Amino acid sequence: MNLSPLLTYIRELPEYKRLCQLLIKNETIPHQIRLLRSVRPPLAVALARDLRRPVVLLVPRADRMIALTEEIPAWDPELSLLTFPDPNPLFYERAVWSHSTIRRRVTCLASLTADRIPGGSSSNSFDQPKIILAPAKAIMTRTILPRTFISQSRWLKVGGLIRFDRLVTMLVDIGYTHTSLVTEPGQFSRRGGILDLWPPTEGKPARLEFFGDDLDSMRLFNPNSQRSIDTLEEILLTPAREGLPHLYREEWDDLLPPGDPITSPVPDPLLEFFLPLMNGVPTGLLDYLPPDSIILLDDRTVFEDAVNELEDGALTQRQDQIQAGIISKSFPLPYLTLAEINDTLEDRLAIDLGMAITSGEEDIQLADSFTPGPRFGGQLRPFMDHLVERILQHETIVVVSRQAPRLSELWSETDKPRPAIEILPSSLVPGDLHFIHGALSEGWLLDVPDGERIHLLTDAEIFGWVRPRPRPRRRRIAEAPESAYADLETGDWVVHVDYGIGHFAGLVERTLEGLKREYLLIEFGGGDQLYVPIHQADRITRYVGADGSDPTPSRLGTQEWERAKLATGKAVEEIARELLDLYARRQTIQGYAFSGDTPWQGELEASFPYEETDDQLIALDEVKRDMEHSRPMDRLICGDVGYGKTEVALRAAFKSVMDGKQVVMLVPTTVLAQQHFNTFRQRLAAFPVEVEMLSRFRKGREATQILQRLTKGEIDIVIGTHRLLQSDVQFKDLGLLIIDEEQRFGVTHKEYLKQLRTEVDVITLTATPIPRTLFMALAGARDISTINTPPESRLPVLTHVGAYDPRMIRQAVLRELDRGGQIYFVHNRVQTIETIKTRLSRLVPEALIIVAHGQMPEKELSVAMERFANGEIDVLVCTSIIESGLDIPNANTLIVDRADRFGLAQLYQLRGRVGRGATQAYAYFFRHPRYRATEEALYRLETIAEHSQLGAGYAIAMRDLEIRGAGDILGTRQHGHISAVGFHLYTRLLARAVRRLKDAYKLDSPEPPSFPHLVELLPVMIELPLPSAIPSDYIPERELRLQLYRRMAEVRSLEGIGSLAEELKDRFGPLPIEVENLLYQLRIRLYAVAAGVESISMENGQLLLHLPREKVDLNVLNLGEDIRLSKRGLWLARSGDQEWTSRLVEVLISLASSGN
């Protein structure tokens, strides 16, 4: 979105020009310019552009900063916009700063000091107009001294001379972490003369290639592919963090948590906690600003209130920490006080833009030009009439909305079409109307001196949304190409497709006939061992069973593994046939074909207050296409918690109602029924749609009336629990059934639902993650839509696992209250829940607390949930009734008591209750402090802690089948077969069965894309007299070599092998002869498959190519005089040291082309 042409009107205002002149001449400037909130972002942009000075915009809280990150780029997409976020921990809290926070703060400090670091070019990426956004807490938080930051930074240039070892030492000193692969900012990796590093100021990591101590070349590389993408001439190397390792002192060890192992001289994760001790002079962001910087306060009164509130909380926190023995009474303040901040502002160019009158009469009267726009409250017809009136008055209108395409469609019914656009035309004509696809918090009406009027209307004026859903520029964590193969470690149970289940004993080197090679060693039952050649690494996968128990190892030389594969093959064929039978039968049934979308459908979808993800839109298109087909729909929609499945279901329900058909939505709990009921009522309020709920919250006469109205067709959509499946529930004309979490209904209910599937359209929603391999295997046998993309602005939930700690609980609650949020406290025993509430009230008397559990009277429970949802209550002490689907965006801290008693599925679903907006969420899973949890419970807690990234359900699914969804999709009877051969081989066999049977049924359905562990295996054994491996001096990390071996083994094309060779050269340097030989063997394997050769080996100085007897043809003797034929196959005479390698390729190509 680009609104920069509107900025021209602001820059031409006489009062704006006068302000610029005062700032340029450094004359007395006003301390306050009272402006509408919506005018402050374009003013900041205009000043940064016209004066080419750093502009710092101070805001009270982080949510305002995040909202402005969406708005400011709209006014100048080329402007450098930086954010200086506040750290997550409370002041004095001994906790880790997030990587994202550290990276963004360091980038701001670098941008303000780059021109003071010697060696940089006159025009570098930091030398451009910039705006820095900073909330109150970030301004208060102490940081490193500017002179220290500058002295620890340096420019690196191609052709420069620098001691390689000294550079590596410097990286460690300034906070960089050594890793095998660089995938995140603040990391570096060394391989021979190649140094990969990722300064936090750069969008991509850099690869530095040295010749001795000469910096020979630099290039940026993609952290996902690890391939170089662009060359560099210079790069700024800054500290990776504010807490520098070399400033840490051993005498501070007493301040570390007890029992924390220190594996290095410094406690890396907690370095920022020691910033007040590292730097004796209180220093903040404002101390980094050049003298001519312009400081704008979004609202000084509110900003100072925020600082005062944070100071008050810090004083309480300080006393708590001193009493707990965590800090001493002499521990310095970790923040700047309001008095210190105000002293700094007095010496700077600081202007308050708030509406409160704080400095008497204003000298600059900018505010007189702007007035708020009219409000329409979602009433689109009056809105369209208003547009017509303004155009008739020759006034210019710019409509900025996330729903611009739909508003444009509605306008085309009134006047000539005005398509939605992303960029506003450079010149605007009076009477113009433009629909811009984007988001602003609010609009305004601008009166230009020449009499022209400019209307800027946004979703706030049209629909009543106060501000846009913020969309911070989030960097996803990069994953190297071999990350898909990182699931295998020494000691794991593995499955070899030909020999069965065993223990992976690691990579081993063996010398055969004087040649060193690396093998994967597997130990089977009875002490049997198997050395697997590295080119056959694709035949090994990590074993994943249907429960957490260890499998029985296979014994070599027996038929037990073949019998297990045969039994599983029959079972998967049965399940595939059952699914395809149902699929084929539905194709022959004549159902109801819904009409296309109505104009009201467009209006409903235009009123959605968020930006749909691509996956949501794809799922919706698939649902609509199914509904408009005469075949009954039976679609499964899978998506992680909070990814927007309900919105897809709501739009489908509305489409059904538009055709006069009734809709049933089945949910597993009364609490979830209440929430969906509220959501549907709110979203459909502008339309004549009757929505009702039937659950235990509805009693007696009220329930009877609902049943009667359903029968008469007076209710369009009914939402409820299994009560809706009872025999007294009758519909006039049911068209759509929506089932939320079907696996939580009983067997009887499921049978009834199975019958309904042949009568009406059915959508099933599930947050149970299905492994991608299973999804690919089922493609074409089940209609499945997956929503894998998290909503924009979603952040991973920071997860803590540990023993019950009252002090940490108090800090967690106070942190959430400090930012105006709410807390779930889960205690799953009704008998003691009131005791827990009392204990929590004593621990955090500042909080308003209420209890909710399933055994409460219906009215009392309903009122409790409603009060919490409305924000009247701070802490909800509850049982696991909140587990499914509850969506309260303001609740962003979850505390679970006795988490060791919950299953992994429950823990995952509970964590999904928080982090559903743009706010950083926290989840605390506590176990009993004295009683030791079981190994299984500790494993579950470890799993939930390790997988906190967005979309982690799939990663967790592969760690524990409890939430994997295999039982939900395939039925529990398949668990035994999954355990017998492992999940990966099971899905491979299933994919093969579905493919074969689909051809037999002649079903027209899309082919699944390729996916690791589902590629077809190449059954060719190759043993050539060549040293082939990845030498440890080329890639020292054993884990990385293993991952690369597995990745290599799954390459299925000559182009892929060539690309892999180029990638290895780029990432690790010139290829050693052993790697060249390994790639050669991979090519030979592909040629051998094409030629029908089963194995190639060297015997008595000759190469033996084993061919099946039916493929042996006397014509092969025509391939040359060095070929002879025997019962065992084809013999190729070996000639010269390496000549035979090219001759072998010629023979295989000839065999393939001759049809053998």
N, C-alpha and C positions, 0 to 999 in steps of 0.2 A: 504494500500500500504506500502510495506517495501523494502527500497533500502539499508538497512544497509550493505550488502556485498560490495557495492561500496565504502562505507566509509573506508573499510580496505585499499584500494589503496591510499587514501589520507593520512591516518595515517602512511603509510609506506614511504611516500616521505621524503627524507633527510631534506629538508628545514622545513617541518612540525615538524619533531623530534627535530630539533635545536630550533625552537620556543618554544616547550614544555619545553626543558631544561632551557632556559632562564627564563621562567615563574616560573618553580619549584625552581630554585636557587635564584629567585627574583633579577636577574641581570638586567642590563640596557636592556630595550626592545625597539624595533623600534616603533616610533609613527605612522608609516604608513606601511601597506602591501597592495599594489594595486592589487585588485582581480576583476574578472568578477562578476557581480551581482549574477549569478547562482551558484557561488562557495562559496559565503559568508554563506548561511544557513548550508551546510555540515561542513564548518570550525567551526562554532559556536557549532555545535553538537559534533564534535570531541573533542574540547577543554573541553566542559562540562563533557564528558564521561571520558577523560583521566586524567584530573586534579581534577575532583570532586569538583569543586568550582562553585559558582553562576556565570553565564555568562549573562550579560545584553547587549542586542543589541538595540542600539538607532537608530531610523529611523526618517526621516523628517516628514512624514505624516501618518495618520491613515490607508490610503489605502494600503500602503506598509506593515504595521503591519498585517493587515488582510490577505494579500496575503501570508505572511510568516507563518501564523498559519496553512495554508494548506501544506506548503512545509516542515517545520522542522520535523513534526512527521513522514514523509516518510523516514527520515534518521535514526531515532531511535524512534519507537513507544512507548517504555517504558520510555523515557525521560519525566521529568516533564516540561511542557511548560505552562507558565503563560503570560498573557497580562496585561499591566498596561495602560488602555485606557485614553484618554483625555476626560474631561467632555464636554457635548454638549454645554452648555451656553458659550457665549463670556466672556472674562475677564470683571469684573464689572457688568455683566448682572445679575439681580435679578431673577434667574430662577432655576428650579428644576433639579438636576442631575438624570439621569435615574437609576433605580434599578440595571440594568445590569452593568453599569459603576461602581457604588458604590461597588457592590459585587466583581467584578474582581480586583478592586484596593485594597480592604481590604484583599483579598486572597493573593495578592503579598506581602503586608506588613506583614501579618501573617507568610508567608513562610520564610521571612527574619529574623523574630524575634522569631520563635517557640523555638529554642534552648536556648533562653535567658529568657524564661518564666518558672519559677520554677514548678517542679512537673511532668514534662513529662517523658516518658520512653526514654531510650537511643536510641531506633530505632523507630521513628514514621514516619508517612506518609510524613512529611515535610523534613526528613533527606535523601535526594536523589539528584543526579545531576539535576540542573534546568537551564532553559533559561527563561529570562524575556524579553519580547518585549515591547518597550515603544516609542511612537512618541514624537516629540519635545514639543508639547503643554502639554502633560502629565508630562514630566520632569520639565517643567516650573511651573506647578500648585502646589501651596502650600498645604501641608498636615499636619496632626497631628504630634506632636513631638514623636520620637521613645520611649522616656522614659514614656510618657503618654500612648501610645499604649500598651506598655508592662505592665505597672501597672494596666491597665484596662482589662487585659486578665488573664485567669487562666485555668489550666487543671482540668477536672472533671474525677474522677475515681470511678468505681464500688467499693463499700465498704467504700468510703470516707464519712466523716462527714461534712455536710454543712447545715447551717440554711436555711430551705426552703424559708421562707419569705424574708430573706436577699438576697437570690439568685434571687427571683422575682424582688426585688427592684433594684438589680444590672443590670438585663436585661434591665429595663426601662432606667437606667442611661446611659448605653452604646449603646442606640439607637435601641433596639428591640421594635417591635410593638405588642401589645396584640391583638389577634384575637380569634374568636371562633374555627377556624380550621387553622392549619398551612399548607399553600400551596405554600409559597414563602420564599426564604432566608430572614433573618432578622425579622422573626415573632416568637412569642411564644404563647402557650395556656396552661391554667392551669385548671385541672379538678380533684378536690380532691387531692390525693397524686400523681397524674400523671402530669408531665410537658412535653409538646411537645415544642421543639425549633429547629430552623434551623440556625446554624451558617453559615455565608456566605462562609466559607472555605470548607463546606461539600457539597457533591453531593446530599445527601439525608438528610431529617430531622431526628432528634433523639427523642426518647421517653424515658424519665427518670422516673423511678418509685421509690418513696421514702417510707420508713417506718419510720415515724417521721422525723428526720433529717439525717437518714442514706440513702445514695444513694444505693438502693437495687439492681437495674438492669438498664441496658441501652440497647436500641436496635434501629436500623435504621428502618424507615418505609417508605412505598411508599406514596408519597403525593397524588397520584390519588386514590388509593384504601383505603388509611389511615391504611393499615394493616402492621404489623411488618414483616420485611424480614430478619434481621440479628442481631446478638448480638454485643455489643460493650463493650470494657473494659475501654477505655478512649476516651475523646473528648476534643478538644481545643475550649474554649469559648473565642472569641475575640470580640471587638467592632463590631457592625453591620454596622457602617458607620464611616466616618472620622470626621464629625461634631457631637460632642457628646452633648446630651441634657443638661447634668449637667454643661457644660462649658458656656452655654448661659447666658447672663446677661440681666436683664429687661431694662436697659438703652438703649439697642439696638432696642427696639420696634419701635423707630422713623424711623428706616430704613426699616420697613415692608411696603408692598403696602397699600395704604389707603383703609379702608373699609374691609380689610381682617379679618375675625373673627378668633380669637385665642382661640381655645377650650381647650388648655392646657397651662401650663406656658411657653412652648417653641413652636416656629413655625416649627414643624417637617419637612415639605417639603423643607424649605429653609435653613436648618442648615449649609449646605456646603458654602453658600454665606458668612457666618460669620467666616469661617476658618481663614482669616487673622487677625481678631480681637481676636479669641480664642487663637491664638498662636503668641506671639510677636516675635519669632525667625523665620526668613524665612527658611522653611524646605521643602525638596522635597524627591523623591524616592532615589536619590543618597546618602542621609544622612542615609538611612537604610542599606546600603550595608556593609557586613563584609569587613575588610581591604584587604583580599586576593581576592576579587571579580575581575572578568575580564570584562571590559567595551569595547565593540566593537561598533564603529560608522559605520553604513552602508555607509555613505558618509558624512564626517565632513563638507565639504564645503556646501553641500545642507542642512545639518542639521542646520548649523549656519544661513544660509539664511532664513530658516523657522522660527527660533527663532527671528531674526531681524524683519521679516515681522509681526510676531505676536506681538512683542513689539510695532511696529509702530501703528498697529491697536488698541492695548490696550490704547495707549496714546490718540488717537481720541475718543475711547469709554469712557475713563475717563472724558474727557472734556464734552462729551454729558451727562453723568450721573450726573456730578456736576451741569451743567446748568439746568437739569431737577429736581434737588433737591433730587435725589435718594441717593447720597452719599455726604459726606462732603469733603472739601479739605484735611482734615487730614486722610482720609480713607487709610489704608496701602495698599501697592501693593499686589494683590492676586497671584503674580507669582514671580519666580526667574528670574533675568536678565541674559543676555548672559554672562556678566562679572562674575556673581556669579557661573553660571554653569561651565564656563571655569576654574575658580579657583578650583572648586571641582575636575574637570577632571585632572588638573595638579597634584593633590595629589594621583591619582589613577592609576591603570594599565589600561590605555585607548589606544586603537589602532584604527586608521582610516583605513577602508577597501576600501575607495573610489578611483576612478581612477584619480582624479585630483592630480597633483604633489604639495604637500604642505610642505614636510619636507626633500627635497634634496634626496640623494641617499638612496635606501632601503637596509637594512641589510638582510632581509629575502626575497628570490627570489621565493616565491611560485607561483607567476603569470606566470613564464616561463613554467610551466608544463601544463597550460590550454590554449586552444584556442576556439573561438566560433565555433559552428557546422554549416554545410551548410544549406541553406534555399531552400525550394521547392515550396512555395507559393500555396499550395493546389493541385499541380500537382502530382498525386499519382503514375503514371507510372514511371516518373524519380526517384521518391523516392524509389520504389521497385527495380529499376535497381541499385541504389546506394547501397542498402542493399546487393544485390548479389555481387557487386564488393568488398565491404568491407569484406564479408565472405570469398571470394576467397583469400583475403590477410591475412586471419586468425586473423582478428581484432574482438574484442568483441563488440557487439551492444546491447544496452538496449533502447527500445522504450517505453516511458511513455506517454500515451495518454488516454483521456477520451473515445476515440473511439477505444481502443485496441482490443475489440472483433471483430469489423468490419475490422480493419486493418489486424488482424490475418486471417480472412476469405479471404481477398484479397491476402495475401501472399500464402495461400494454393493453389491458382491458379498458382503460380510461382514455388513453391518448396514444400517439405514435410511440413505438417501442424505444426505450432507452436502455441498451444493454448494460449489465453490470461490468465495471472495469476495475483495474487495480491501480492505475496511475491517472491522476487528474490531469486534464489537458493544460498545457503551459499558459494558454490565454483563455480567460473566462468572459463570456458575453452576457450582459444583463438578460434575464429570462431563461438562462441555461438551467437544466436539471441534470445532475450526475449521480448515479448510484455507484458508490465505491465499496468494494468488498474488503472489509477490515473491521477494526474495533477501536473506539475511543471511549473514555469514561463518560464524557458529557460533551454537549455542543454549545453553541452560542449564536447570537445575532450581532453582526458587526455593522455599524453605521460608518460608512466611509465619508470623508469630508465633502466629496463632490456630489453627495446625495445618493450614491449607490448603496444597496443593502445586500449583505452576504449572509445567508442562512447556513449554518452547519448543524445538521440534525443527526443524532446517533441513536443507538438502541436504548439509551437512557430516556430520551424524549419519546421514542416510538413505542417501546414495550415496557418501560419502567425499570430497566436494569440500571442500577446506580453506577456501576463501573464494569469494564470488560473483564472477563476471566483472564487473568494475567498469563502471559506465555513467555517465561524466561528462556533465554537461549541456552538450552540444556545440551551439554555434550554427553552423548552416550559413551559408556565404557567400551573401549575398543577390544576386540577379540582377534587374536592372530589367526591365520588360516588353519593352523593345526589345533585350535582350541576345541574343535569338535572331537578330537582324539585324545583329549586330556583326561579321560575318565578312567584310565588304566594305570594302576600303580603296583609296584612290587608287593606281593602278598595277597593281591586280589584273587577272588575266584574268577576264572575265565572259562569260555566255551570255545573249543576248537571244533569247527563244523564237521570235521572228519573223524575226530578221535574222542570228543566228549568234554566232560567237565574236569578241570584241574586247577591247581594253584599256579599263578604266574610268579616265577622265581626271578624275573628280571632279564636284562640284556647280558649275554655272556659272549666272550670272545674265544674262538677256537682256531687252532692252526691245523689245517688238513693239507697234506702234501706240500708243506712249506708255504701255504697261503693263509693269511689271517682273514677271518670272516667273523661277523657278529650274528648271533642268533637270539631268538626269544625262547627262553627255557620255561617249559611247563612241566610240573610235577603232578602225576596222576596217582590213583590208588595203588597200594602195594609197592610204593617206592619207584614206580615206573617214571621215566623221564623222556621228554620229547624236545629235540632241538628244532625249532621252526625257522627256516630261512627267512630273512627279512623281507624278501619280495612276496612272501606268503602271509605277511602280517594281517592282511584283510580277512584271513580265515579265523582270526581270533577276535572275540568281543568280550567285554566284561560281563560276568554273569549277574543277571538281575532276576530274582525269583518272585514268587507271588506273595511271599511274606519275608520276615527278617531272618529266618533260620538258614543255617549253612546247608548247602547241598551235599549229596554223597558223591565223592570223586569217582570218575569212571576208571575202569581198569583196561589197559591196553591188551589187545589180543583176545577180547571177548566180543560177544554180539549184543551186549546190553545197550550200548549207545545206538546201534542201528535200530534195535527194537523200540527204543524211546523215540527216535526220530520218526519211525514208521507210525507209531501210535499217535504222535502229535500231528503228523501229516494228515491222518484220517480225521482227527478232531477239527483241524482248521478247515479242512474241506467241507466238513459238516456245517460249521458255523458260517463259512462263506456261502454255501448253498442255501442255508436258511435266510441269510440276509438278502441274497440275490433273488430268492423265491419271492420274498415280501416285496422287494423292489420291482420285480417283473409283474407281480399281481396288481400292484397299485397302478401300474401303467395301463392296465386294461379296465380299471374301474372308472365309471363316469361320475365325477363329482361336480361341484359347483365352481364355475369359472367367474371369479370376481371381475368387476369392471376396472378400467384404467383409473388413474388418480383423478380426483375431483379438484376443483379450485380450493375447496376447504382443506383438502389434504395438503396443498401447497401452503396455505396459511398456517396450519398446525406446525408443519415442519419449519416454517419461517420463524415461529415463536420459540424454537429451541434455543435456550440461552448459552449454548456452548458450540464450539466448532466440532463437527463430526470428524472422527478419524476415518482414514481411508477404509479400514477394515469394517467399520460400522456401515459405511455407505455400500460396500460390496455385499455385506450380509443383508442389508435392507433390500437391495436390488434383487438378490437371490430369493428372498421371501416374497417380494411382490410378484416376481416372475412365476414362482410356484403357485401363488394365490390366483393369478390370472389364467392359469392352466386348468383344464377340466379334470385333470388327475388330482386326487386328494393329496394335499401336502403333508409330509412328515419330515420336518427339518429339525436337526439338532444344532443349536447355536452354543458354541463353546467359547468362553472368554474368562480371563482372570477376573478376580473380584474388582468391581468398580470400573470395568472397561466399557460399560454402556450397552449391556444386553437389554436392559429394561426399556430403554428408549426405542430400540428396534421393535420390541414386542408391542409397545404402546402405539407406534405408528401402524403396525399391522392390524391391531385391534380397531383403530379408528377407520382404517380402510374397510374392514369388515362391516362396521356400523354404517358406513356411507352406502353400503349395498343393502341395508335393512336387515343384516344378519346379527344375531347376538354373539357375545364373546364370553367365555369363561376363562378366568385365570386361576390356576390351582397353585397354592404355595404351602410349604410344610408347617409354618408356625403362624399363630395369631398375630404376633408382633409384626412379622413380615407382611401379613395381610393388611394390617392397619397402615403400614408405611406405603405399600403399593396403592392402596385405596386413596391415601392423601395425595400421592404423586399424580395418579390418574385424574382425580378431581381437580387438582390445581392446573394441570396442563390442558385439560379439556373444558375449563370453565367458560371459555368464550364461545363454546359450541353447544347446540341442543342435544347433548349426549347424557343419558342417565347412567351414573356409575353407582354401584352399591357393593356392600361387603357382607359376607355371611360367614361368621365364625362364632366362637364362644363369647365374643364381645356383644353379639346380638342375641337377645333372649326373648322368649314368650311371644307376645303379640307382634313385636317388631320383626322377628324372624318369620312369622307366619305371613305378614304383609309382604315381605320381600319375596317369599315363595309364590304368593298369588300374583304379584306383579311380574315375576319372571315368566309364569305360565301365560299371562296375557300379552307378553311382549313389551311391557312398559319399561323394563330395565334393559339397557343396551349392553352394559358390561358388568359382570359380577365377579368380584374377587373374593376368594375364600380358601379355607383349608379343606381337608378331606370331607367336611360336612357337605360339600357340594356334590359328592359322589353317592350320597344316600338316595334311596328310591323315591323319596317324596319331592325331589328336585326335578322339575319338568320345565322344558323350554318351548317357546312358541316356534322359534326358527334359529337353531344353533348353527353358526357358521365357522367359528374358530375356537380352538382349545389351546390355551397357553399353559404349559406345565413348567414350574420353576423347581429345579432339583428333584427330578422324578425318582432318583435312587433312594430318596428319604421316605417314599410312600411304601406301604405294605404290599405283600404279594397279591392279595385280593384286589386291591386298588389298581395294581399294575395290569392285571388281567382285564379289568374293565376298561382301562385306558387303551390297551392293545386292541380291544374291539372297536373303540371309538375311532381309532386311526384309519379304519376303512370307510368311515361315514362322514367325517368332517376334516377340515384342515387342522393340522396339529403343529405347534412350535414347542420344542422342548429347550429350556434354558439350563445350562449347567456351568458352574464355576469350577467344577472338577477338571483339572488339567488333564488332557489326553496327550500322551507323548506323541511328538511329531511323527515318529516312525510308525506308530499305530494308525495315526490319521492318514498317512500316505498309503499304508497297506489297505485301508478300508475305502480309499478313493474309488468311486464307481459302484460301491455296494451299499453306501449309506449317504443320504444327503446331509452333509455337515458343513456349517459355516463356522469359521474361527475368527475371533476378534483378538488378535495378538498385540495390537498397537495400543500402548497406554495413552490416555488423553493427554494433550499437550499441557505442560506445566506440572504434570504428576512427578513427584519425587520419590525415590525409594524410602521405605520406612527404616529409620535407624533402630536396630534391634539389639537389646541387651539381654543376656541370659546369666543368671547367677543366683546365689543364696538370698533369701529374704533380707532386705536391708531397709529399715524404717527411714534412715537418713536419706537414702537415695530416692525413696518414695516421696518424701517431703520435697526434695529438690525437683523431682519430676512434676509434681502437682503445681508447685510455685512457678516453675518455668512456663507451664501451660497457662496458668492464671495471668502471669505477667504479660502474655501476648493476647489476652482476652479469649482464650480457648476453653475447651471442656475436656473432661477425662472420663474414660471407662475404667472402672476397677472391677475385675471379674473374680468372684469367689463362688465356687460351684457347689456349696453346701448350704441349703436353705436353713438348716438348723442353727447355723452359727453366723449367718449373714448379718444379723443385727449387731452382734458382738463386733464384727469387723467394721461396721459403720461407726460404732461408738469409738473404737480404737483409732480409726482414721480421722474422726472429728477432733480427737485430742491431739493427734499428730499434726494436722493442718487446720487449726481453728479458723483460718482465713477463708476456707471453702464452704460453700453450701452443698450439702450432700443429701442424696435421696436413695432409697432402695427399690429395686425392681426384680421380681422373680416370677416364675410361672405358676406358683401356688397361691399367689395373691388373688383377692377378689378381682373380677374382671374390670370393674370400674376403677378401682384403686390403681391397678397396673396401667390401664389406659391413661389415667391422669398423670401418673409418674412419667411415662414415656413422652407424653405430650409436653409436659413442663420442661423435660430435658431437651427435647427437640426444639422448643421455642427459645432455648438459651437462658431459662430462668434458674437452672441448677448448674453448679460447677462440676460435680462428680456424681456419676451414676454407679452405685455399688450394685452389681447384678450378677446373675448366673449366666450360663452360656446361651440364654435366650436371644442375646444380641448377635449370635454366631452367623445367622443367615441374612444377607441382603440389607441389613440396616444401613442407612445412608444419612449421616449427620455431618456435613462438611466441617462444622466448627469444632467437632470432637477429634483431636489429633494426638492425644496421648492415651495409650492402652497399658494398663497394669494388670497382669494375670497372676493371681495368688495360687500356689501349688500347681504350677504349670506342668510339673512332671506327671500329673494325673490325667492330662489331656492327651488325646491322640494327635498325630501330626496333622491330620485333616482339620481337626478343630483348631489347633494352634494357627494354622495357615488362614482359615476362615476368620478367626478372631482378629488377626492382624490386619485383615482386609477391611475392618471397620474404620480404620484410621488412614490418613494419608490420601483422602479422596479429592483433595483440592490442590492448590499451589503451595500450601503451607507444609514445611518440614514436619513430619510426624515421627513419633517415638513409640516403641513397643518394649515393655519390660516383662520378661517371663521369669518369675521367681520360683525357686524350689525351696523346700523346707531347709532351714539353716542347720539343723542338727541331724535329721534322718537322711541317710544316704539313699539316693534314688537308684532304681534298677538300671542296668546297662542299657536296656531298651529305651527307658525314659531319657537317659542322658544322650543317647543317640538321636532321639527326636529333637531334643532341645538344641543339640549341636547342629542338626540339619537346618532347623528354622533360623538359627543365628547366621549360618554360613550363606544362606540364600535369601538375602534381603533385597536384591535388585528387582527392578520392575519386571513383571512377567516371570517371577521366580517359580511360579507354580509348576512350570514344565521341568525346571531343574530339580525341584523337590520331588516331582512325580517319578523321576528316574532314580531317586534315592529310596523311595518307599512306595510300594504298590498300594498302600492303604488309601492314598488319594490319587492314584494313577488313573483311575477311571476304566481300567481294563475290565473289571467286574461289571461296571455300569454299562459298558458298551457291548461286551461279549458274553456276559453271564458268569456267575461264580464257578460253574462247572469247568471253565477253562483254566482255573488257577493251577490245577494239578499238572496240566500239560505245560503251562508256563514254567512251573518249578522244575519240570523234568528236563527241559532243554534250554531254559533261560529266555528272557524276554526278547532279546535281539534276534535270536534264531527263530523264535516263535513268530515274530512279525515278518521275518523274511519268508518263512513258509506260508504265512497267511497271504502276503502280497502275491506270491506265486500262484496260490490257489484262486484268489480273486481274479487275477489276470486270465488264468486258464478258463475258469468257469464263465467269466464275462464274455469271452469269445464264443463259448458254447451257447450262451443265452442270447447272443447277438445284441447286447445292450449298448446303447450309444451314450457313453459317459466319458468325461475327461480323463486323460492319463495322468497319474500322479507324477509330480516332478521328482528328480533324483534326490537322494538324501543319504548321508553316511549311514552305514549298516544296512542299507537296502539295495545297494548296487549288486548286480549279479557277480558271483564269484568266478574267477578264472582258474579252472582246475588243471593248471600246467605246472609241473615240477621241473625246475631248472637248476642244474649243478654244473657250473663252468669253471675252468681253472683260471679264475681271475680274482684278485683281491678286491672284494666289493663290500664297502661299508661307509659309514660317515665317521671319519677319524675323530678321536676325542680332542686332538689339538685343533681341529677345524670347528667343531661345536662341542665344547666341554660339557655342557649340561646333559646328563644322561636322560632326563625326562623329555627334554626337547628332541633329542635324537630319536627316542622311542615314538614320540608323536609324529615326527617327520617320516619315520619308517612306515607307520600305519597310514599316513596320508599318501605316501608314494604308492603303496600297494593298491590303493583304490583308484589310481589314475587309469582311465580307460581309453585314452587316445594318444597318438603320437604328438599332436599339438599340445596336449596337456603335459606330456613329458618335457617337450621343448620349453614350454612356459615355466615349468618347475625349475629347469636348469638355469634359465635366465634369472629367476627369482633368487635361487641359491647364490648365484654370483653377486647379485645386487646386495643381498643381506649379509652374506658371510665372506665374500671375497672369491678369488679364482678357485675353480673346482679342483680338488685333489684327484689323482688318478683313481683312487678307490671309489669316489663318488661318480666319476665318469663311468667306471665299470658298472656300478649299481644302476645307473640310468640306462646303460646299454642293455642290461639284463631285463629291465622293465620293457624296453622296446622289443627285445627278443620274445618276451612272453606274449605280447600282443600279436606279433607275426606268427607265433606258434599256434595261437588260438585260431587265427584266420586260416592257417594251413591244416588244421585238424590234428596237430601234433600234441601228444599227451605229456611227453617229458623229453628233456634234453640233458644228456650227461656225457662225461668223458670217460672212456674205458680203453685201456691199453694204447693210449696216445691217439685215439680216434673219437670223433663225436658220434654219439648214438641218438638218433631222432626216433622216438617210439611212436609208431602209427598204429591205430586199430587195424586189424587184419582186413576188414572190409574196405578200408581206404587205400590199401597197398595196391599199386598198379605198376606193371612192368615198365610203363612209360617213364616212370621216375628215373630209370637208368639213363634216359636221354638228357638228364640234368648235367652230366659231365663225367669225365673219366675218374674223378676222385670220389664217385658215388658207387656204393655197392649195396645190394639188398640181401636181407636175411629174414628169418622168421621173427626176429626181435624188432626189426624195423629197418631204418635207413642208416647206413654208416657213411660218415664224411671224413675223409682223410685230413689230418691236421697238417698244415703247411706253414712254415715261418712262425715267428714269435707272435705276431698279431694279425697276419694276413687272414687267418681262419675266421676272425670275427666278422669281417666284411663278407667273406664267402658264405658264412652261415646265414647272413641276412639275405643274400641272393637266392640261396636254396629255398628258404622259407617263403619268400615272395613268389618264386616260381611254383612251389607246391600250391600256394593259395590260388594263384591265377589259373592253374591247370584243373582246379575243381576238386583236388584231393582233400 
